[in-house]
Amino acid sequence: MTDLPPDTMTDGDAPATDIPATDSAPARPAKPVFPLPPVVERLTTQHGYPRLDDPAAGPWRGDDGTWVVFLPGHGKGNGETADVAVILPELVRTVRPALTPAVAGPAVERALLARTGMMSLPALVFLRGDTLLGTIARVRDWQDYLERIATILSGDAPAPTRLQ
């Protein structure tokens, strides 16, 4: 074998690989999966927020209260995730009527993203019973959060939809 870069090697010099040779196009490399910041875990361990792992469970169903479910962006490595995780407990303490907070596990996050049509993460999803009240994506300034949440809770947000 020679010390040539891979793109200049001849067929006889190709480096050994565990991937079998095929006639099809080469596979795309897998996207990296990033861990969530530790502050997200603290929402469940220190603040006692439930972690929702079963998309079929939907603990907000049949509940007259308003739930706020944090979608942290599992595996995305978004720098805003830690910021929203720090802001969420402050919002829960401040907003009236009271919010019931939860953290979405990967499966619940995928299910809620599919149902809301959202693409931007991290996000807060507001639910009451089987009704999606609204969403807030990404980090916002404090006043913007308060105004958006007030609009969502007042029913002045775009038409709420029922979850399937």
N, C-alpha and C positions, 0 to 999 in steps of 0.2 A: 504494500500500500504506500502511496506517496503522501506528501504533506500539502497537496494542493487543496484549495478551498472546494467544498462540495460542488459548487456550480461549474468548476473547471475539471473535475475528475472524468476520466474515461470510464466506459462501462465496466471494464475489468478492475477499476480502482474504487468502485462504489463502496462506501462504508457499510459495515454489517448493520442490520436493523432487525427488530423483532416484527416489523410490519411486512406481511407477505406482499410480493410484487403482484400487481394486477394491471389489466389493460384500461381500467377506468381512471377517471381523473383522481388525483390525490385527495384524500380526505382533508377537510379543513381542520385546523387545530381546534381543540376544545377551548371554549371561552374560559378564562380563569374564574374560579369561584372564590369570592372574598368573604371572610368571616364578618359577622356583625360586630360593631364596637361593643365593648363590655357594658357601656351605659344602657344598652337595650336589655341585656340580661338583668340588670338592676331593677328595671321596671317590674319584673316578675318576682325577683327575690327580695328586694327591699320595699317596694311599694305595694306588693301583693296583687298586681294586675294579673288576671288569668292569661295564660298563653293558649291560644286557640289552635289546635292541631287537626281537628276533624271538621272538614268543610260541611259535612252533613249535620253537625250538631247545632250550629247557629244559636247560641244561648240567648241572643237578643229576641228570637222569635217568641211570641207570647208574652213579652215583657213590655209594659207600658212606658218604661223608662227609656232614656236616650243613651245609646251606646256609642262610644268613639273607639274605633278599632285602628290601631297603628299598624300600617303596612311599611315595614322598615326597608324593604328592597333586598330580600335574602339573596346573598351571593353577588350583589351588584357592586359593592364597594363604594357607595355614594357617600361623599363627605358630609352631606346634609343630614344623614341618618342620625348621627350622634346629637346634632343640634335639636332635631325634632324630639328625640328621646329626652332631652333635658327640658324642653319647653312643655311637653305634654303634662307632667304632673302639676305644673303651675297653672295650665289651662283648666285642668280638672278641679283644682282648688278654687279657681276664680269664677268659672262659668256657673250661672244659675239659670234654669233648673240644673240640678246635678247631672253630671255625665257618669256613665259606668264605663271605665276604660278597660281595654284589653289589647294584647299584642298578638298579631297574627303570625302563626307558624307558616312555613313555606306553602303548604297545601291550601290553607285558608287564604293566604295572600293571593295565590294564583286564582282561586275561585272568585274572590271579591274583585280582582282586576278584570276577570272575564265578564263579570256581571255589571261592573260599573263602566267598562270601556276605557278605564284610565290607562295611561302609559307612564306618567311621571311619578317617580318614587324618590323619597319616602312620601307617604300620604296618610291623612287621617280620613276615615270613612265614618260617617254618622248614620246610625240606623235606629229605627224604632219599630218593634214588631217585625213584620216582613217588609217594611218600607225603607228604602234607601233615601235618606233625607238630603244628603249632599256629601261632597268631598272637598278636601283642601290638600293640594299637592305642594310639595317642596317647603322650604323654610320661608316664613313671612315675618314681617315685623309685628310686634305685639299688638298694636292697634288694628292692623289688618286681620290678624287672627280673630280678635274680639268682634270686629264688624262682620266678618264672614260667618262666624259661628252664630251670631245673633240673627243674621239673615237666614241661615239654614234652619235654626230652631223656630223661627217665627213663621216658617212656611212661605216666605217670600223668595226663596231660592227657586231656580228652575224646577219644573214639575218633578216631584219625587216619583220614584218608580218602585214597583214591588219586586222583591227578589224572587227568583224562581226556586 
